[in-house]
Amino acid sequence: MSALLDALIQERKAQAHAYRAYLEKLEQLAHQVKQPEQTAGYPTTLDTPGKRALYDNLDCDAALALRIDAAVLYARLDDWRSNTIKERVVFYAIRQVLGGDVAQAQAICELVKHQSEY
């Protein structure tokens, strides 16, 4: 009977160690989600959340993301989100960088519109 209890205790200890490793992995993942700029997945030039969002939505093309970021920063005007004409100016700037792809420009414009840094 004591051998059976010893086996159960050993099994419980092994499960506790496995659960501890699982919790450590979850902690690391939560840290990466909270601070994505510290992960190795982004180039160092993508130093803002808006640039990283562009990078993620442009097939991981850092150069294109930076060109669109620069175009939006140049074209945007005060309160551009609440004015249709000003939104079009930003849209056309994005479209020009993308080479005239209207559907992709609309999607990226919506993405930019929801980024607080623009």
Secondary structure by P-SEA (a helix, b strand, c coil): caaaaaaaaaaaaaaaaaaaaaaaaaaaaaaaaaccccccccccccccaaaaaaaaaacccaaaaaaaaaaaaacccccccccaaaaaaaaaaaaaaaccaaaaaaaaaaaaaacccc
